[in-house]
Amino acid sequence: MSAAAAPTDEQRGLLLDRRSEIDAGLKGADDITIRENVGILRSSMATAPLGPEAMQLAKQGFIMVLGQYPAWAVVETTMRFLSGRTGNGTYAPTAAEMANVCRELISGHLAERARINAILDAEVYHVASEADRAEINRAHAEFVAETTKRAAAPTGPAPEPLPERRDSKLAADLERRRARREAGKREGAPAPASALSEEDGET
């Protein structure tokens, strides 16, 4: 939901109050209300004869089924069957038939509650202004240009390879041997055996 269309704090309060009213109006009917209305229907309309035990079980069945619907819906359902607006006008309704009418009566309230929940639970997002969108576009264009530049092939000469790295002690030792060898050549003396072996070991 856009922030511009989101409810204000006052509107949210009104929606919460309305949802509470709906919840209170959908509270399940009590046993007495159900027994009285079912009794009126069965005493005013034709019913199949039942024994005491079957009658008691039938009453329990009506209570189990209709207990999930509000008392006002049970009363209105009774009036509709008694007046002939619902049913065949002769036989008393079953628990299932009364439940169907109750569901129709509360369907509008359930739909309204669902709409309220959708508004209250909706995620609110903020639409970027023209200035924000312009800044986003500028930053994106700059990023693309820099990325393209870094990805381009280099046009200059290849860099010189780095000199071979050698251990400093090894380099100093090689330099001393080279100096002794050069000194021996200048004096005309043959290089000592140790120097020759050292030279053979040089790489």
Accessible surface in RSA format (square Angstrom, percent):
REM  Atomic radii and reference values for relative SASA: ProtOr
REM  Chains: A
REM  Algorithm: Lee & Richards
REM  Probe-radius: 1.40
REM  Slices: 20
REM RES _ NUM      All-atoms   Total-Side   Main-Chain    Non-polar    All polar
REM                ABS   REL    ABS   REL    ABS   REL    ABS   REL    ABS   REL
RES MET A   1    64.17  33.2  32.44  21.5  31.73  75.5  44.40  37.7  19.77  26.2
RES SER A   2    27.56  23.3  24.35  32.5   3.20   7.4  18.93  40.3   8.63  12.1
RES ALA A   3    35.93  33.0  20.60  31.8  15.33  34.9  20.83  29.3  15.10  40.0
RES ALA A   4   103.76  95.4  58.87  90.9  44.89 102.1  71.77 101.1  31.99  84.8
RES ALA A   5    73.71  67.8  45.07  69.6  28.63  65.1  54.70  77.0  19.01  50.3
RES ALA A   6    27.07  24.9  13.61  21.0  13.46  30.6  13.61  19.2  13.46  35.6
RES PRO A   7    24.82  18.1  10.09   9.2  14.73  53.6  12.51  10.3  12.31  76.5
RES THR A   8    79.95  56.9  71.49  72.5   8.46  20.2  75.72 101.7   4.23   6.4
RES ASP A   9   128.76  90.2 114.67 114.1  14.10  33.3  39.56  93.1  89.20  89.0
RES GLU A  10   134.30  77.1 120.03  90.8  14.27  34.0  48.38  93.6  85.92  70.2
RES GLN A  11    89.88  50.3  88.88  65.0   1.00   2.4  25.41  54.1  64.47  48.9
RES ARG A  12    88.29  37.1  88.29  45.0   0.00   0.0  22.34  30.5  65.95  40.0
RES GLY A  13    28.89  35.6   0.00   N/A  28.89  35.6  28.25  77.5   0.64   1.4
RES LEU A  14   111.10  61.9 106.09  75.9   5.01  12.6 106.42  74.7   4.68  12.6
RES LEU A  15    39.89  22.2  39.58  28.3   0.31   0.8  39.89  28.0   0.00   0.0
RES LEU A  16    74.20  41.3  72.83  52.1   1.37   3.4  73.08  51.3   1.13   3.0
RES ASP A  17    86.74  60.8  83.46  83.1   3.28   7.8  23.11  54.4  63.63  63.5
RES ARG A  18    84.21  35.4  82.64  42.1   1.57   3.7  33.46  45.7  50.75  30.8
RES ARG A  19    61.09  25.7  61.09  31.1   0.00   0.0   1.74   2.4  59.36  36.0
RES SER A  20    70.74  59.8  62.16  83.0   8.58  19.8  34.23  72.9  36.52  51.2
RES GLU A  21   104.21  59.8  90.62  68.6  13.59  32.4  40.48  78.3  63.73  52.0
RES ILE A  22     5.69   3.2   0.49   0.4   5.20  12.5   5.40   3.9   0.29   0.8
RES ASP A  23    59.88  41.9  48.38  48.2  11.50  27.2  27.72  65.2  32.16  32.1
RES ALA A  24    74.46  68.5  51.01  78.7  23.45  53.3  60.90  85.8  13.56  35.9
RES GLY A  25    31.63  39.0   0.00   N/A  31.63  39.0  29.69  81.5   1.93   4.3
RES LEU A  26    32.33  18.0  20.92  15.0  11.41  28.7  21.27  14.9  11.06  29.8
RES LYS A  27   159.32  77.7 146.46  89.9  12.85  30.6  97.52  87.8  61.80  65.8
RES GLY A  28    34.60  42.7   0.00   N/A  34.60  42.7  10.43  28.6  24.17  54.1
RES ALA A  29    11.89  10.9   0.00   0.0  11.89  27.0   1.46   2.1  10.43  27.6
RES ASP A  30    76.59  53.6  66.41  66.1  10.18  24.1  48.84 114.9  27.75  27.7
RES ASP A  31    76.20  53.4  73.29  72.9   2.90   6.9  17.98  42.3  58.21  58.1
RES ILE A  32   117.75  67.0 117.12  87.3   0.63   1.5 117.67  84.7   0.08   0.2
RES THR A  33    25.30  18.0  24.62  25.0   0.68   1.6   7.61  10.2  17.69  26.7
RES ILE A  34     0.58   0.3   0.58   0.4   0.00   0.0   0.58   0.4   0.00   0.0
RES ARG A  35    91.52  38.4  79.69  40.6  11.83  28.2  41.67  56.9  49.85  30.2
RES GLU A  36   106.22  61.0  96.27  72.8   9.95  23.7  40.26  77.9  65.96  53.9
RES ASN A  37    12.47   8.6  12.47  12.1   0.00   0.0   0.00   0.0  12.47  12.1
RES VAL A  38     6.25   4.1   6.25   5.7   0.00   0.0   6.25   5.4   0.00   0.0
RES GLY A  39    34.34  42.4   0.00   N/A  34.34  42.4  30.71  84.3   3.64   8.1
RES ILE A  40    81.38  46.3  78.36  58.4   3.01   7.3  80.57  58.0   0.80   2.2
RES LEU A  41     2.09   1.2   2.09   1.5   0.00   0.0   2.09   1.5   0.00   0.0
RES ARG A  42    50.23  21.1  39.43  20.1  10.79  25.7  18.05  24.7  32.18  19.5
RES SER A  43    96.71  81.7  54.65  72.9  42.06  96.9  50.51 107.6  46.19  64.7
RES SER A  44    72.60  61.3  33.35  44.5  39.25  90.4  22.92  48.8  49.68  69.6
RES MET A  45    22.85  11.8   9.48   6.3  13.37  31.8  16.31  13.9   6.54   8.7
RES ALA A  46    45.79  42.1  30.72  47.4  15.07  34.3  41.38  58.3   4.41  11.7
RES THR A  47    54.95  39.1  23.80  24.1  31.15  74.2   9.35  12.6  45.61  68.9
RES ALA A  48    71.03  65.3  55.16  85.1  15.87  36.1  61.21  86.2   9.82  26.0
RES PRO A  49   132.77  96.8 105.00  95.7  27.77 101.0 116.55  96.2  16.22 100.8
RES LEU A  50    77.55  43.2  46.02  32.9  31.53  79.3  51.38  36.1  26.17  70.4
RES GLY A  51    37.73  46.5   0.00   N/A  37.73  46.5  27.93  76.7   9.79  21.9
RES PRO A  52   125.21  91.3 110.07 100.3  15.13  55.0 118.73  98.0   6.48  40.3
RES GLU A  53   133.56  76.7 125.93  95.3   7.63  18.2  50.75  98.2  82.81  67.6
RES ALA A  54    41.71  38.4  34.89  53.8   6.83  15.5  37.16  52.3   4.55  12.1
RES MET A  55    59.01  30.6  59.01  39.1   0.00   0.0  55.51  47.2   3.51   4.6
RES GLN A  56    84.03  47.0  83.31  60.9   0.73   1.7  38.65  82.3  45.38  34.4
RES LEU A  57   116.99  65.2 109.31  78.2   7.68  19.3 109.45  76.9   7.54  20.3
RES ALA A  58    29.00  26.7  15.43  23.8  13.57  30.9  27.06  38.1   1.93   5.1
RES LYS A  59    80.12  39.1  78.51  48.2   1.61   3.8  28.49  25.6  51.63  55.0
RES GLN A  60    68.97  38.6  68.97  50.4   0.00   0.0  26.74  56.9  42.24  32.0
RES GLY A  61    26.28  32.4   0.00   N/A  26.28  32.4  25.96  71.2   0.32   0.7
RES PHE A  62    13.09   6.5  12.83   7.9   0.26   0.7  12.83   7.8   0.26   0.8
RES ILE A  63    21.71  12.4  19.64  14.6   2.07   5.0  19.64  14.1   2.07   5.6
RES MET A  64   151.32  78.4 123.22  81.6  28.09  66.9 105.39  89.6  45.93  60.8
RES VAL A  65    49.57  32.6  47.41  42.9   2.16   5.2  49.57  43.1   0.00   0.0
RES LEU A  66     0.00   0.0   0.00   0.0   0.00   0.0   0.00   0.0   0.00   0.0
RES GLY A  67    25.74  31.7   0.00   N/A  25.74  31.7  14.53  39.9  11.21  25.1
RES GLN A  68   120.22  67.2  92.61  67.7  27.61  65.7  36.63  78.0  83.59  63.4
RES TYR A  69    11.42   5.3  11.42   6.5   0.00   0.0   7.21   5.4   4.22   5.2
RES PRO A  70     2.33   1.7   2.33   2.1   0.00   0.0   2.33   1.9   0.00   0.0
RES ALA A  71    36.31  33.4  33.80  52.2   2.52   5.7  33.80  47.6   2.52   6.7
RES TRP A  72   102.14  41.0  91.02  44.1  11.12  26.1  93.53  49.9   8.61  14.0
RES ALA A  73     0.00   0.0   0.00   0.0   0.00   0.0   0.00   0.0   0.00   0.0
RES VAL A  74     0.00   0.0   0.00   0.0   0.00   0.0   0.00   0.0   0.00   0.0
RES VAL A  75    66.46  43.7  66.46  60.2   0.00   0.0  66.46  57.7   0.00   0.0
RES GLU A  76    51.86  29.8  50.77  38.4   1.09   2.6  14.82  28.7  37.04  30.2
RES THR A  77     0.00   0.0   0.00   0.0   0.00   0.0   0.00   0.0   0.00   0.0
RES THR A  78     3.11   2.2   3.11   3.2   0.00   0.0   3.11   4.2   0.00   0.0
RES MET A  79   101.34  52.5 101.30  67.0   0.04   0.1  77.53  65.9  23.81  31.5
RES ARG A  80    64.81  27.2  64.81  33.0   0.00   0.0   3.57   4.9  61.23  37.1
RES PHE A  81     7.45   3.7   7.11   4.4   0.34   0.9   7.11   4.3   0.34   1.0
RES LEU A  82    70.02  39.0  39.05  27.9  30.97  77.8  39.74  27.9  30.28  81.5
RES SER A  83    70.23  59.3  30.10  40.2  40.13  92.4  42.49  90.5  27.74  38.9
RES GLY A  84    38.82  47.9   0.00   N/A  38.82  47.9  14.62  40.1  24.20  54.2
RES ARG A  85   154.97  65.1 115.58  58.9  39.39  93.8  71.65  97.9  83.32  50.5
RES THR A  86    34.55  24.6  29.73  30.1   4.82  11.5  25.61  34.4   8.94  13.5
RES GLY A  87    53.01  65.4   0.00   N/A  53.01  65.4  24.40  67.0  28.61  64.1
RES ASN A  88   103.75  71.5  67.71  65.4  36.04  86.8  43.63 105.0  60.12  58.1
RES GLY A  89    45.84  56.5   0.00   N/A  45.84  56.5  15.13  41.5  30.71  68.8
RES THR A  90    73.80  52.5  67.29  68.2   6.51  15.5  43.17  58.0  30.63  46.3
RES TYR A  91   136.58  63.8 130.98  74.5   5.59  14.6  83.88  63.0  52.70  65.0
RES ALA A  92    15.79  14.5   1.03   1.6  14.76  33.6   1.03   1.4  14.76  39.1
RES PRO A  93     4.33   3.2   0.00   0.0   4.33  15.7   1.37   1.1   2.96  18.4
RES THR A  94    76.26  54.2  73.04  74.1   3.22   7.7  72.89  97.9   3.37   5.1
RES ALA A  95    18.88  17.4  16.27  25.1   2.60   5.9  16.27  22.9   2.60   6.9
RES ALA A  96    64.30  59.1  57.79  89.2   6.51  14.8  61.99  87.3   2.31   6.1
RES GLU A  97    82.14  47.2  79.48  60.1   2.65   6.3  28.59  55.3  53.55  43.7
RES MET A  98     0.37   0.2   0.37   0.2   0.00   0.0   0.00   0.0   0.37   0.5
RES ALA A  99     3.32   3.1   3.32   5.1   0.00   0.0   3.32   4.7   0.00   0.0
RES ASN A 100    71.80  49.5  69.77  67.4   2.02   4.9  19.08  45.9  52.72  51.0
RES VAL A 101    10.09   6.6  10.09   9.1   0.00   0.0  10.09   8.8   0.00   0.0
RES CYS A 102     0.00   0.0   0.00   0.0   0.00   0.0   0.00   0.0   0.00   0.0
RES ARG A 103   115.87  48.7 112.53  57.4   3.34   8.0  54.06  73.9  61.81  37.5
RES GLU A 104   118.92  68.3 102.18  77.3  16.74  39.9  41.73  80.7  77.19  63.0
RES LEU A 105    31.23  17.4  16.10  11.5  15.13  38.0  19.50  13.7  11.72  31.6
RES ILE A 106    15.06   8.6  15.06  11.2   0.00   0.0  15.06  10.8   0.00   0.0
RES SER A 107    58.78  49.7  53.42  71.3   5.36  12.4  36.11  76.9  22.67  31.8
RES GLY A 108    47.92  59.1   0.00   N/A  47.92  59.1  41.33 113.4   6.59  14.8
RES HIS A 109    65.81  36.0  64.82  45.1   0.99   2.5  41.52  42.8  24.29  28.3
RES LEU A 110    85.81  47.8  80.60  57.7   5.20  13.1  80.95  56.9   4.86  13.1
RES ALA A 111    46.50  42.8  37.18  57.4   9.31  21.2  45.18  63.6   1.31   3.5
RES GLU A 112    44.51  25.6  44.51  33.7   0.00   0.0  13.52  26.2  30.99  25.3
RES ARG A 113    73.14  30.7  73.14  37.3   0.00   0.0  11.97  16.4  61.17  37.1
RES ALA A 114    60.56  55.7  49.88  77.0  10.68  24.3  55.23  77.8   5.33  14.1
RES ARG A 115   144.62  60.7 141.17  72.0   3.45   8.2  71.36  97.5  73.26  44.4
RES ILE A 116     8.70   5.0   8.63   6.4   0.07   0.2   8.64   6.2   0.06   0.2
RES ASN A 117    34.17  23.6  33.87  32.7   0.30   0.7  14.08  33.9  20.08  19.4
RES ALA A 118    64.41  59.2  47.65  73.5  16.75  38.1  58.73  82.7   5.67  15.0
RES ILE A 119    65.29  37.2  62.78  46.8   2.52   6.1  62.78  45.2   2.52   6.8
RES LEU A 120    15.27   8.5   4.06   2.9  11.21  28.2   4.06   2.9  11.21  30.2
RES ASP A 121   111.52  78.1  79.82  79.4  31.70  75.0  34.94  82.2  76.58  76.4
RES ALA A 122    34.93  32.1  13.37  20.6  21.56  49.0  22.88  32.2  12.06  31.9
RES GLU A 123   147.93  84.9 132.34 100.1  15.59  37.1  52.77 102.1  95.15  77.7
RES VAL A 124    67.75  44.6  45.31  41.0  22.44  54.1  45.31  39.4  22.44  60.9
RES TYR A 125   122.36  57.1 118.19  67.2   4.17  10.9  85.75  64.4  36.61  45.1
RES HIS A 126   151.36  82.7 125.41  87.2  25.94  66.4  86.76  89.4  64.60  75.2
RES VAL A 127   102.14  67.2  72.58  65.7  29.56  71.2  76.80  66.7  25.34  68.7
RES ALA A 128    38.77  35.7  25.45  39.3  13.32  30.3  32.10  45.2   6.67  17.7
RES SER A 129    57.68  48.7  47.35  63.2  10.33  23.8  51.23 109.1   6.45   9.0
RES GLU A 130   127.68  73.3 121.91  92.2   5.77  13.7  65.77 127.2  61.91  50.5
RES ALA A 131    75.27  69.2  60.39  93.2  14.88  33.9  68.28  96.2   6.99  18.5
RES ASP A 132    74.75  52.4  72.23  71.9   2.53   6.0  13.37  31.5  61.39  61.2
RES ARG A 133    94.93  39.9  93.92  47.9   1.01   2.4  51.20  70.0  43.73  26.5
RES ALA A 134    60.13  55.3  50.05  77.2  10.08  22.9  54.88  77.3   5.25  13.9
RES GLU A 135    89.92  51.6  87.09  65.9   2.83   6.7  48.18  93.2  41.74  34.1
RES ILE A 136   107.00  60.9 102.78  76.6   4.22  10.2 106.04  76.4   0.96   2.6
RES ASN A 137   100.16  69.1  94.49  91.3   5.68  13.7  27.46  66.1  72.70  70.3
RES ARG A 138   126.03  52.9 117.11  59.7   8.92  21.2  76.83 105.0  49.20  29.8
RES ALA A 139    46.02  42.3  40.06  61.8   5.96  13.6  41.85  58.9   4.17  11.1
RES HIS A 140   116.11  63.5 110.14  76.6   5.97  15.3  75.49  77.8  40.62  47.3
RES ALA A 141    60.92  56.0  51.51  79.5   9.41  21.4  56.70  79.9   4.21  11.2
RES GLU A 142    82.46  47.3  75.53  57.1   6.93  16.5  35.01  67.7  47.45  38.7
RES PHE A 143   123.41  61.7 120.52  74.7   2.88   7.5 122.84  74.5   0.57   1.6
RES VAL A 144    68.89  45.3  67.32  60.9   1.57   3.8  68.78  59.8   0.11   0.3
RES ALA A 145    61.57  56.6  49.51  76.4  12.06  27.4  56.60  79.7   4.97  13.2
RES GLU A 146    80.62  46.3  78.24  59.2   2.38   5.7  28.95  56.0  51.68  42.2
RES THR A 147    55.51  39.5  55.02  55.8   0.49   1.2  54.84  73.7   0.67   1.0
RES THR A 148    88.58  63.0  82.99  84.1   5.59  13.3  70.66  94.9  17.92  27.1
RES LYS A 149   167.80  81.9 152.18  93.4  15.62  37.2 100.59  90.5  67.21  71.6
RES ARG A 150   167.57  70.4 134.19  68.4  33.38  79.5  78.23 106.9  89.34  54.1
RES ALA A 151    85.27  78.4  46.49  71.7  38.78  88.2  58.35  82.2  26.92  71.3
RES ALA A 152    66.66  61.3  43.45  67.0  23.21  52.8  54.14  76.2  12.52  33.2
RES ALA A 153    83.31  76.6  62.33  96.2  20.98  47.7  67.47  95.0  15.84  42.0
RES PRO A 154   128.50  93.7  98.29  89.6  30.21 109.8 109.58  90.5  18.92 117.6
RES THR A 155   144.95 103.1 104.52 106.0  40.43  96.4  79.20 106.4  65.75  99.4
RES GLY A 156    49.83  61.5   0.00   N/A  49.83  61.5  29.12  79.9  20.72  46.4
RES PRO A 157   134.06  97.7 106.18  96.8  27.88 101.3 118.10  97.5  15.95  99.2
RES ALA A 158    87.08  80.1  60.57  93.5  26.51  60.3  66.14  93.1  20.94  55.5
RES PRO A 159   123.77  90.2 100.08  91.2  23.68  86.1 110.89  91.6  12.87  80.0
RES GLU A 160   149.93  86.1 131.65  99.6  18.28  43.5  62.91 121.7  87.02  71.0
RES PRO A 161   116.40  84.8  92.56  84.4  23.84  86.7 103.71  85.6  12.68  78.8
RES LEU A 162   145.08  80.8 122.97  88.0  22.10  55.6 123.31  86.6  21.76  58.6
RES PRO A 163   110.16  80.3  95.69  87.2  14.46  52.6 106.69  88.1   3.47  21.5
RES GLU A 164   136.73  78.5 101.79  77.0  34.94  83.2  50.77  98.2  85.96  70.2
RES ARG A 165   209.93  88.1 179.72  91.6  30.22  71.9  75.57 103.3 134.36  81.4
RES ARG A 166   130.02  54.6  95.03  48.4  34.98  83.3  35.15  48.0  94.87  57.5
RES ASP A 167    88.75  62.2  72.97  72.6  15.78  37.3  34.20  80.5  54.55  54.4
RES SER A 168    89.20  75.4  74.87  99.9  14.33  33.0  54.04 115.1  35.15  49.2
RES LYS A 169   169.25  82.6 160.95  98.8   8.30  19.8 108.53  97.7  60.71  64.7
RES LEU A 170    92.53  51.5  87.26  62.4   5.27  13.3  91.61  64.3   0.92   2.5
RES ALA A 171    45.10  41.5  38.56  59.5   6.54  14.9  40.08  56.4   5.02  13.3
RES ALA A 172    46.03  42.3  37.50  57.9   8.52  19.4  44.83  63.1   1.19   3.2
RES ASP A 173    40.15  28.1  40.15  40.0   0.00   0.0  12.68  29.8  27.47  27.4
RES LEU A 174    23.11  12.9  22.74  16.3   0.36   0.9  22.74  16.0   0.36   1.0
RES GLU A 175    99.90  57.4  99.90  75.6   0.01   0.0  45.35  87.7  54.55  44.5
RES ARG A 176   131.62  55.3 127.87  65.2   3.75   8.9  61.89  84.6  69.72  42.3
RES ARG A 177    59.00  24.8  55.93  28.5   3.07   7.3   3.04   4.1  55.97  33.9
RES ARG A 178    99.44  41.8  99.44  50.7   0.00   0.0  39.69  54.2  59.75  36.2
RES ALA A 179    55.46  51.0  44.88  69.3  10.58  24.1  52.22  73.5   3.24   8.6
RES ARG A 180   127.46  53.5 115.73  59.0  11.74  27.9  71.35  97.5  56.12  34.0
RES ARG A 181    40.12  16.8  35.92  18.3   4.20  10.0  11.32  15.5  28.80  17.5
RES GLU A 182    76.57  44.0  76.38  57.8   0.19   0.4  24.68  47.7  51.88  42.4
RES ALA A 183    34.36  31.6  33.75  52.1   0.61   1.4  34.22  48.2   0.14   0.4
RES GLY A 184    17.14  21.1   0.00   N/A  17.14  21.1  16.02  44.0   1.11   2.5
RES LYS A 185   138.06  67.4 113.94  69.9  24.13  57.4  77.11  69.4  60.95  64.9
RES ARG A 186   183.66  77.1 145.74  74.3  37.92  90.3  78.08 106.7 105.59  64.0
RES GLU A 187   142.24  81.7 105.60  79.9  36.65  87.3  44.04  85.2  98.20  80.2
RES GLY A 188    66.64  82.2   0.00   N/A  66.64  82.2  36.05  98.9  30.59  68.5
RES ALA A 189    50.40  46.3  40.24  62.1  10.16  23.1  43.91  61.8   6.49  17.2
RES PRO A 190   122.19  89.1  99.95  91.1  22.24  80.9 111.72  92.2  10.47  65.1
RES ALA A 191    34.36  31.6  17.73  27.4  16.63  37.8  18.50  26.1  15.86  42.0
RES PRO A 192    83.13  60.6  71.53  65.2  11.59  42.1  83.13  68.6   0.00   0.0
RES ALA A 193    82.52  75.9  69.02 106.5  13.50  30.7  70.77  99.7  11.76  31.1
RES SER A 194    69.99  59.1  61.20  81.7   8.79  20.2  46.33  98.7  23.66  33.1
RES ALA A 195    10.09   9.3   8.82  13.6   1.27   2.9   9.72  13.7   0.37   1.0
RES LEU A 196    92.20  51.3  91.69  65.6   0.51   1.3  91.69  64.4   0.51   1.4
RES SER A 197    68.18  57.6  54.64  72.9  13.54  31.2  46.55  99.1  21.63  30.3
RES GLU A 198    46.12  26.5  40.72  30.8   5.40  12.9  18.11  35.0  28.01  22.9
RES GLU A 199    49.88  28.6  38.57  29.2  11.32  26.9  12.68  24.5  37.20  30.4
RES ASP A 200   125.19  87.7  92.93  92.5  32.26  76.3  34.41  81.0  90.78  90.5
RES GLY A 201    58.06  71.6   0.00   N/A  58.06  71.6  34.77  95.4  23.29  52.2
RES GLU A 202    49.72  28.5  28.10  21.3  21.62  51.5  12.98  25.1  36.74  30.0
RES THR A 203   165.38 117.6 104.76 106.2  60.62 144.5 110.45 148.4  54.93  83.0
END  Absolute sums over single chains surface
CHAIN  1 A    14745.8      11989.7       2756.1       9046.1       5699.7
END  Absolute sums over all chains
TOTAL         14745.8      11989.7       2756.1       9046.1       5699.7
